[in-house]
Amino acid sequence: MKNKASIYTPILLIVVYLFLAAIRFVPGDVLGMDENPYLAVVILQLLIYVVPALFYCSARGRGTSERMRLRLPRPGHILLLVYAAVFLVCGNALISMGMYQLMPRHFSEASSFSGASFAMNRGVFDGMYMVVAFAILPALTEELIFRGIVVGEYEHYGPGFAIVLSALTFAMSHFNFARLPVYLFSGLVLALVLYATRSLAASVIIHSLNNVSVLLLEKYVLHIARKQNISMLLLVIILVTAAVVSLTLFCGEAAGIYRGYAEEALPVEYGRGKGRSLFERLAETCFSPTFLILAVIFITITVTQ
């Protein structure tokens, strides 16, 4: 029997996507961005992500929230989080530089920095508000949907499907082909952190740190990429080295964490997709009617905006 998650989860994402698309056509002064941009961003984040998530969890029943891993990471996970943050920031910087070279105008238009530029150089408190409104809160609300609900719903088909589909739908929600590889990479890393730590809060922390790095550092990275000189080469060497080292350390730390889980005899928290072929699971998830509608919405909005 077909898992209802393959039908219902895309409906939640369709609602989120339509909300995200709608606010792009509403003038900033109508949304309150001129009077109190921080409050406006907070309200929008709650309306777009949190309210639909609460309705969805209520409609789907208690089992949905239980699969979301709503717990804090253990103290022993700190090193893994550090390595994951370094790998994510460096990897995103490298991908951003590459995509900026290929599609400079489209990549720059979707910059997070441009949306929060009004708060730059306005003092410490404005900077703190900016970090909360444009980095921490989006990380919290997006992780609630994509690593909390989407992963929990799709892992019935196996963790691989859950990781890929959560990363894919997360990347699609930004409606930008130029930045799609950046968000896809981010989604994959964040899902791996979620599984390694068994904690949604852990992925929120890493997502927040990555958002802060984008807000504060992306403009400098792209400035160096624009020059295409020895500075860019040195930066690439540094980023590649840091990414490789941090990934190696991350994998080693994750292996140690999983050994600890085995010693504690902790139960496996996800299905393995057994009893169905890869093609059957692919057909149920990526070719369900609601997921196809979701894909059409993504393509339409991305192409027409």
QUIBEL-V193031 format. One record per pair of residues at least 6 apart in sequence whose C-alpha atoms are under 7 Angstrom apart, sorted by sequence separation. I is the first residue (numbers start at 1). J is the second residue. If there is no record, write none. Layout:
BEGIN
I:J, I:J
END
This chain:
BEGIN
28:34, 155:161, 194:200, 33:40, 57:64, 100:107, 119:126, 120:127, 154:161, 155:162, 224:231, 225:232, 32:40, 57:65, 119:127, 154:162, 172:180, 194:202, 224:232, 31:40, 171:180, 193:202, 194:203, 193:203, 119:130, 151:162, 151:163, 171:183, 170:183, 171:184, 190:203, 116:130, 151:166, 150:166, 168:184, 167:184, 170:187, 147:166, 146:166, 167:187, 166:187, 167:188, 146:170, 164:188, 163:188, 20:48, 163:191, 19:48, 16:48, 16:49, 12:52, 12:56, 147:191, 148:200, 196:254, 143:204, 140:204, 139:204, 139:207, 139:208, 107:178, 106:178, 107:179, 136:208, 135:208, 103:178, 135:211, 135:212, 99:178, 68:148, 68:149, 131:212, 68:152, 67:152, 96:182, 95:182, 64:152, 92:182, 38:129, 42:133, 50:141, 41:133, 49:141, 53:145, 45:138, 49:142, 38:133, 45:141, 49:145, 88:186, 88:189, 113:215, 112:215, 159:270, 158:271, 159:272, 156:270, 157:271, 158:272, 155:270, 156:271, 157:272, 158:273, 155:271, 156:272, 157:273, 156:273, 77:197, 85:206, 89:210, 88:210, 175:298, 73:197, 85:209, 157:281, 81:206, 85:210, 97:222, 73:199, 172:298, 175:301, 176:302, 72:199, 175:302, 71:199, 73:201, 97:225, 69:198, 70:199, 71:200, 72:201, 73:202, 69:199, 70:200, 71:201, 72:202, 69:200, 70:201, 68:200, 9:150, 94:236, 94:239, 5:153, 5:154, 90:239, 90:242, 91:243, 90:243, 17:173, 87:243, 86:243, 87:246, 86:246, 87:247, 83:246, 83:247, 83:249, 84:250, 83:250, 80:250, 80:253, 80:254, 6:284, 6:285, 11:290, 10:290, 14:294, 7:288, 10:291, 6:288, 7:290, 10:294
END
